[in-house]
């Protein structure tokens, strides 16, 4: 499948997470965990104190993450929550 995303060049998931975390929740980046699976998630993975890439993410995304979770099919989000939040 091919996806095409068009947004303002100053906006991305990282700036959105930063805004929500800092402005609404009063959190610092080191208290934020994000989980992503593709290149449109890179900025939020880099912003968070714990940036997690899913196991089925492209290698370039995995390389930028602090931790690589199992794949979606292997309940990678559950593994990340258990590893870092519980």
Secondary structure, 3 states (H helix, E strand, C coil): CCCCCCCCCCCCHHHHHHHHHHHHCCCCHHHCEEEECCHHHHHHHHHCCEEEECCCCCHHHHHHCCEECCCCCCCHHHHHHHHHCC
